[in-house]
Structures are given as C-alpha cells and as structure tokens.
Amino acid sequence: MVMDAMLTEVNRQLPKEQRFGLVGWHFLKSQRLFSEYRRLYPDGPRIREVRTIQIILLASFAICVFVFVLSQP
C-alpha cells in the first residue's frame, strides 16, 4: 500500500514517457522509484514507512526462524 501511494505520487509529477508502469518490478526499478521520490518529495515520509515495514518483516522472519529452530528436537 505504501509503495502504491509512492508510485501514484511520483507518476503524478513525471512526464508521461517517464512514468513507472504497474508491472515488471525488480530491484533497480524500485531503487529508481525511491530516487525519484526523494528528488520530488525531499521531506516525504513514504521511504521511511517502506523501510520501517521492511525492518518489521525481517525481524518477524528472524523470530519465526529462531522459534522454528528452537522447537526442533
């Protein structure tokens, strides 16, 4: 949801030929979106929100792995 909001905000500011498509996402395309967002919205909160969600997901995964390993006989 946060990435969708970021994409909408950036696409609204870019010329039609430079807008991001909705399909075919990969690491470099995400990095370009982040760069454009920072350029267009230097004080925008979206990148911080995405990073926070990523940290929460990584921590949750680490906890699940830790619990799984401890539950093994």
Summary of the structure (lengths in Angstrom):
residues: 73
radius of gyration: 16.6
end to end distance: 39.8
largest distance: 58.9
contacts: 151
relative contact order: 0.13
helix: 74%
strand: 0%
